[in-house]
């Protein structure tokens, strides 16, 4: 927010130049965002933390400056306006839990052609506000001066009593910005007998707005619960000056003072006759907190004299009474952020000076957690992928409905009630969403060769929301950078499968197998699911061409996604003596159906050979000329040995014959002639 130096110095007498004030405010937690010069005045911009709603006005900031810089705070005296009219309107607070103070006043016989004074217009402009109508300008001026949002209704448009309530079913309102809003049971409204006339604490309605023809107004000055205003303003995406202040906390005892000040200005500028104050309010007890002197030193690590503590808190507006442990502190109504004892201690530390707090090394007892040698750490997985040329990315857990529907139309995602934007309104059900958007971003900038991965959560709705830790990767474009030694080629299925096998080799790879599958995001003939002990733990394959076309990724692109907690643990090493007897290798080639996975053959061979099989490796797969349709040739090298003796040809031949017969019987695998 921006503040006029001249206006500030009317409220606080301090000798420091504005630059020194800005530095001191920054050191106390109110960061200065720069100083500019406008005409004969300087304007200071300050970034406020959400808890300091009390400083969102000239009065509040001047009060803070007087404490930080040691100046004299001298607020303007606001006298009560003597009514010269009997005009009134009944007020009824139904939603008392959301509105504890509501003060109204009618002002009749306004001059229709009144003009906003130049000093008010200038000060509004310096704070980023525009002149609208003299009455509205007066209320905006009071809001910036005192911090109390106010609203003016055209009194002639109101019917019956003014009621503060939550909206009824099917009610609507057209706001001042011409936006039509459908209200729900969580919408706090100001209403008359015909329906809502304003969205409480956020924005007024268009039908009751003050215009050039307005000669009678009903003024509103109220306190609304911050949580109610914040929730509705964010849900509707409305950012108004009033909502900005209400959601950060307005002084609940300020409404009457602001009404008197606004009445003075309106009568001075627009003329008219003011009716009596119409008050409907609850008593507001001030918060009382016990502050222990010994606790201050324990928290800050600095001994602060009791007299100094009392002086600092009294400057903040606190009332103190001493007790055996320290003080009973009554917090002023405008400091809604001070809730507990440590908040008071923070104020003491802030005003003493953060730079004066000593550096204290806390005693630390390091106890290393036990880690099984079977455990695979996230760091180990990341390092493996980094070593294989991948780069780690971190993407949002929120995705757009369009990409969610593109990748997983069969999964109903969790919709966010208050999304950052419409393009980030769903919780992701797959990490591929973020990886593909990252690839799209890079490809649009001529970076078309990528290998990226992400470790994070996917979110699956159900009776309870499942948050599943995942590891996912994506490769796009060329496998290797252009060079003179190797032929440049595009990535393929076996590149991504090799990376996944390397990752799974960190654990017990023997429990893993790959099986063909169908997946909406993957190519129908280049997709596999990763199975561990009969449970599917992930998928890999080529991204479907239709998806690549939609996202304008030139491709090809291959991806994998695995549930982290279901990767099998590392198998503990077991000692085996080196064999003393020779090993025998036999090469076999089988003609099998093209759709038959080679892993099925290997598994059958392991079953039939039993402990005699030391190794089984595939060294050739052929399909093409001289091969029957829909058939392929698979050549395997079998290594046989016995740890207790030397194998003889008869034993080897019997084992091989058993394998050949089993493969033919179970899988119609025919041994190739000459093999």
N, C-alpha and C positions, 0 to 999 in steps of 0.2 A: 504494500500500500504506500501511497505518497502523502506527504504532509508538508504544509506550508510553514516555513520557519517563522514568518511574522505572526501567523495564527497561533503557533505553539508558544511563542514568547509572550503572548497576551495572557497565557494561563500559567506560565512558570517563569520566574526570574532567575536566570542563571548566566554567569559571565562567560562561560566556555563558548568558543566559536562552534558552529554547527559541525565542523569536521571532528572536533574533539568529542562532542556529544555522540556522534555516530560511532566513534571508536569505542567509547565506554559502553554504549548500548550493545555493541557487538560482543564485547568481552563478557557481558552479562547475559548473553543468550538471545538478544534481539538483533539479528544480523542486519547491518546496513547494506543496501544494495546499490548505493551510489547517491551522489548529490548533483543536482542540476540547477542552473540559474534561469529563472523566468522573469523577465522585466526587472523590477527592483527587488525581487524576492528569490529565495532559494527553496528548493523542494528536496526533501530527503525521502528516499524509498527504503522501506524496511520489510524484510521477510519475517513473518511471525510464525512461530510454531503453533500447532492447533490448540494447545492448552492455554494460550494467552489471549483469549477473546476480550479480556478487560482492556487491552491496549489498542483495540481497533477504533479509536476515536482520538480527537485532539485532547479531550479531558483525560482519557486513560493514559495516553503516551506522555502527556505533561506530568501526570502523577508519577509515572515511572522515571522520567528524567529527573524529577526533584529528588528521588531516592538515590539514583545512580550517580548523579553529578553534584548532589548536595545543594540544589537550588531551592528557591522558595516557591512552593506550590500555592497558587492563589486562584481558586475557582471563582467563576462569575456567580454573583448572587442572583438567584432566580426567584422573584417574588410571585406569590399566587395572584392570578388574574381575578379581579372582582367581576362576577357575572353581571351583564346588563340585559339579559334575556332569560326567559323561562323555558326556552326550547330544550326538549330532552327526548330521550328514546330509551326504552327499557332494554336491559342487558341480561341475558340468561346463560350462565356457564353450565353446560351439561357434561362436557368432558373435563371435569375438574382435575383429573390425574395428569392431563396434558397442558392445562392452562390454569395457573394459580393467580394471575393478575390480569385484569382487563379493565382499562379505563377509557371512557369515551367522552366526547363533548360535541355538541352541535354549535356551529357558527353560521348565522344567517346574514342576509343582506350584504354579501360580498360585492365589491366593485368588479364589474365584468371586464374592465380594461386595465386592470392593475399590471404593473411591470416589475419584474424581479430586479432589485437593486444591483448595481454593478459589482459591489464588493462580494455579494453572495454568489453571483455568477462566476466571478473570477476564482473564488475559493473552490467552488464546485468543479470548475474546469481543471484546476491544478490537481484535484484528487480524482480526475478521470470521469466525472459525471457531467451530463448535459442538462441544460435548462429545458424544462418541459412545460410547466405552468407555475405561476407564483406560489400557489398553495403547495404543490408537490415539491417545488424547489425549497420551500421553507422546511418541509419535513425531511428532505434529504440533507439539508444543512444541519438540522438538529441531530440526525443520525450520525453525521460525520463529526459533529462537535461533541456530543455526549455519548454516542454509541448505542442509542436506542432506536431500533427500526420503528417506523410509524407508517400509517396508511390513511388516506382520505377517501371517503366514499361520497359520491354525489347524493346528498340527502334526499333529493326529490325522487330518486329511483328506488329507494328502500321502502319495503312494505312490512309494517309491523315491527316486532321486536328483533333485536340482534342476538343471535344465538351462536355460541361456540360449541361445536359438537363434531363427532365423527360422521363421515358421509353415510348416507343410506344407499341401498342397492340401486344401481342403474342411474345414479345422478351424474351429471356432466357439468362442466364449466368451461367457458371460453376466457382465457387469461388475457392480460394486457398485451402480451406479445402475439395475440391472435391464435395461439395454440389451443386447440380443443382437447380437454383432458377427461378421460373416463375415470371416475373416482371409485375407490373401494373402501372397505371398512377401516382401513388404516389411514385414510385421508382426513386430517383435521381441517375443518372448514369454518369460515365465518358465514352464517346464513341468515336470511330474513324469512318471512312467511312464504316466499315463493321458491326458495331453494338457496344453494350456495352462491355467495357473492364474492368470495375470496378464498384462496388456498392459504390457510393460516401460516403466517411466518415466511411465506415463499413469494406469492404474487397475488395481486388483486384481480378481480374479474373485469372484463371489458365493458359489461353492461352497466356497472356502477362506477365507472371511471370518471374522474374530474375532467371537465372540458371547458372550452371558452364560454359556454352558456351556463356554467354552474354558478349559482348564486347562494347556495346553502350546502355546507359540507358536514359530514359526521366523521370526526377524527378518532383514530384507534391508536392506543398505546398499550402494549401487552407484554406478558412474559409467557413464552411457550417452551415446553420441555425440549432440550436440544436433540435427544435421540429421535423423537417423533419427526422433527423438522428435517434432520439429516437423512433419515431413511427415505422419506418421501421425495425430497429434493433430488437425491441420487437415483432413485427409481425412475423418476420422470426426466432426469437429465437436465434439470433447470438450475442455472447458477445465477442467483440474484444477490444483491447486496444485503438484503434482509436475511435470506437463508444463510449466507456466509457468516453472519454475526450470530444468529440464533443457534446454529449447530455448534458453535464454539463456546456458547454460553454468554448470555446477556445478564447484567445485574438485575436480579428480580425485584429490587427496590427502586429502580430507576424510572419506571413507567410514569409516575405522577410528575416528577421533575421535568421529564421530557415533554409531557403534555402542556405544562405551564409555559415552558420555553417556546414551544411551537405556537401556542395561542398568542403569546406576545408578538412574535414575528408576523403572524398572519394578520392580526389586527392592525399592526403598524404598516404593513405593506398593502393589504387588500381591504382594510376597513372591516366593517361588519359588527355584529352583535354576538357575543359569546354566551352560551348557556352555562349552567352549572356543571361541574364535574360529575360524571356518572361512573361510580366505582363499584366494581365487583371483584373482590380479592380475598385471598386467604392470608393468614399470618405466616410470615416466613422466618422461622427460627434461625439464628446465626449458628454456624458450626463452632463447637468448642473442642479443643484438642489439648491433651496433656503433653507438654514438651519437657523432657528431662535434660538437665544441663550436662550430665555425664554422658548421655547418649550422643550429644553433638560431637564431642571429642572422639568417641568410639567410631562414629561414621566418617567424619571428615579427617581424622588424624591430626587435627589442629585444635589447640586450646584457645577458646574464645571467651573473653571475660563476660561475666553475667551481665554487667552493665551494657556492654557492647551488643550482646544478643538482644536485650530488651529494647535498646535504642533502634536497632535495625528493624525489628518487628513492628515497633510503634510507627516508624516511618512508612511501613507498608500499609498502615491503617488498622493493624491488629490491636486489640485491647488485651492487656495482661494483668493477671493477678498471681502473685507469688504463692508457691506451695513448697513442701519439704523437698521435692525432687527437682523443682525448677519453676515452671509457670503453667497456669491454665490460660490457654490462648484462645481468644474469640476472633475468628477469622472474618474479615469484612465481606459484605455481601457480593462484591464484585470479583472476588478471587475464588471462583468455583473450582479452580485447579488444585487448591490446597485442601486435601481430604484427610491426610493422616500425618503422624508425627514426622516421618521422614521427608514429607513435602516442606514442612517448616525448616527442617535442617538443610534441605537443598537451598531454600531461600537465603539462609544465613551464609552458606558457602558461596552462593552466587554473588551476594553483596560484599562479602569480605574480599572476594576475588579468587577465581579459579587458579590464577597464577601463584597465589600465596599458599595453596594447599600443598603440603609436603609430599614428596615421592616416598611411598611406603611399599616395601617389598613384603608381600604376604607370605607367610610360611607355606611351603608346598610339600606335600607328601606324594611322591610319584609311585604309583602302583600299577605296574604293567598288567593288563588283562591277559588271561590265559588264552592261547589260540591253538587250536588243534592243527596238527600238520596236515590234516585232511581238508581243512577249510581253504576255499579259494577266495581271496580278498578282491574287493572291487579294484584296488590299485593294481593288482596283478593282471586282471582282465584288461584294464585300460592300457597298461604298459605293453601288453602283447599286441593289441590293435594298433597302438602308436608305432611299435616296431615294424608292423606290417604295412605301414604307410598311411594309416587312417589319421584323421584329425578329429578331435572331440568337439562337439557343438552342444550348446545348451539352448533349447527352444522353450516357448511358452507351453504350459499345460492346457491353455485355452486354444481352441481352433475354431475355424468358421464352419457353419453348417454345411456349406458346399463341399469342402474337402472331406469332412466327416462322412457325408453321404457317398462321395466318390470312392472312398477306401473301404468303408464298412457299412453299407446301407442296411444290413440285417441287424445291426446293433443299435438300440435306442440309447443315445448318450444322455448324460446328465446336463440339463440346460441351466446356465448360470442366471440367477435372478437379477443381478446388477452387473452385467458385463461391462468391461472397459470400452468395447465397441461391438457392433454387430458382427464384425469379422473375428471376434474372440468370445463367442457366446456359448460354446460347448466345451465340456471337459473331454480331452482326447481319450479315445479308446484304443489307439495304437500310436507308437512313437514314429511310425512312418509319415504321419501327417507333418510333423515338424521337419523331418529330414528331407522330404520332398519339396517343402516350401523353401528350405535352405538351398536345395539344388536348383530350384526354379530361379531364385534370386541370383545365384552365381552364374547360371547359364545365360540369363538375360544380360549379364555383364561380361560375356565372352570367356567365362571360366567354366569350361565344359568337361573338364577331367577332374572328377572328385572321388574321394574316398573318405566318408565321414561316419561317425558313430555318436550315439547318445545313450547315457545311462539315466533312467528316470522312471517315473510312475505312469501307468495307464490306469484309467478309472472306468470300472464296469458297474453300472447301476444294478440294483436288485433289491432284495429285502433290506440288505445293508450295502453301502457303497464299498466295493472292493477296490483297494489301491495296491496294484501289483507292480513290484519292482521289475523293470525290464532292461535288457541290453539290445540295442538295435543298430544296424549299420546299413549303409547305402553306398554303392559304387556306380559311377556314371562315366561314360566316355572311353578314353584310351586307357589300357592297362599300364603302359609305361610311357614316359616322356619321350619325345622324338630324339633319336640318337642314331649314330652311324652303324652300330653293331647289331641292333635287333630290329626286326621288322615291326613297325607300329601296328598294333592290333587293338580291337575293341574288347572291353571286358566281356566275359561270358559266364555261364552258369557255374562252371567248375572253378572260376576264380573266387566267387562268393562262397561256394561250398568248401573250398580249401581253407578260406579264412575261418569259416565256422568250425571246421574240423580241428584246426589249430587251437581255436578257443576252447572247444570241448575237450581237447587233449590235456588241458590243465587239470581236468578231473578224470573220472573213470570212463574213458572213451569206449571201453568194451561193452558198456551198458547202452550205448547209443546206436540207433540205426536211422536211416532216412527212407521215407516211403512217399510215393507219389500222392498228391492231394489236389484239391481244387480250392481256390481262394479268390474272392472277388477282386482283390487288388493285384493278383498275380496272373501271369500268362498261363492259359489252361494246360499247356504242354511243357512248361518249365517251372513247375512248382513242387515243392516237397515239404513234408512236415517232419519235424525232428521228434523222434520217439525215444523215451527213456523208460525202460521197464513197463512197456505197454501204455504209458501215459504220454500224450502229446505235450511237449514243452516249448515248441516254437515252430516257425515256418521260415522258409527261404525260397527265393526264386526270382524270376524276371518280373519287373513291374509291368502291368498290363499296358499294351500299346495305346489303348484308348485313354488311359490315365495320363500317360506321357504326352499325348497329343493335346489333351485338355489343359495341362499345366505348361505346355510349350517347352518341354524338356526334350532335346534332340535325341537323347538315348544313345545306345541301350542303357538300361539301368537295372541293377540287381540289388535285392535287399534281404536282410534277415532280421528276425526278432525272436528273442528267447527270454523265457521267464528266469530271472537270475536265481531265485531260491530253489529252482528245480534242476539246476545243473548238477549232475552227480558229483559227490565229493571225491577227492583224490583217493585212489586205492592205495592202501599202505603197502610199501614194498616188502616183498618176501624173498628171502635168500634161496637161491637155487644154485646148486653146484654146476660147474662147467662139465658138459658131457664128455665122457672119455671114449665114447664109441662113435664111429663115423656116421654121418648123415647121408641120406639118399634122396636125390631130387628126381621127381617125375613130372613131366609136363603133359597136361591134358588139355585138349580143345574140344568144346562141345558146341553143337548147333542147337540154339534154343529160340523160343519166341522172343521177338524184339522187345515186347513189353515186360519180360521177366527181369526183375532186378537182379543184378549180379550178386548182391549181398545174400539173396536166398540160396544161390548155389554154394557160396562160401559157408553159410551156416549149415547146410546139409552135409557138406564135406567134413566139417568139424565134428558133426554128430556121428558120422559113419567111421571116421578114422580114429576118433577118441584120443587117448594119450599118445599115440604114435605120431600124431601130426604136430610138428614143431612150428610150421609156418605155411600159410596159403596166400599167395599173391597173384593178382591179376596182371598179366603183362601184355595182353593184347585183346582188343575188341574190334571186330571187323563186321561190316555190313555193306553190301553193294554188289558188284559184279560177281557172278558165279555163286551167289548166295540166294537161296529160295526167298520168295516174297515174304515179308514180315518176319524174317528170321535174322539172327546175328550169330557170329562165332565169338565165343569167349575162351581165351586161352589162360590157363592157370598153372602156376608153378607150385607143386606140393613138395615140402621138405619133411621127410619122415626120419624118425630116430627112436631108439630105445635106450634109456639111461642105464639099463642093467646088462645089456649084451649087444652084440653086433647083429643087425637084422640080416636075414638071408632072403634070397630072391623069392622063395615060396611065400614067406610072410608078407613081403611087399606086394607081390602079385595078388594075393588074397585080399589084401586091404584095398588095392586099386579096383579090383573086380567088384567088391562090395560097394564102393563109391559109385562106379559107373552104373551098376544096376539100380541103385537107389535114386540116382539123378534121373534115370530114364523112367523109373516107376512113378516117382513123385512129380516130376516136372517135364517129362517127355524130352529130356535132354539127350541128344544123339551124339555119341563120340565120333568126331571127324576121322575119316580114313587117313592113315599115315600119321596120326597124332600119337 
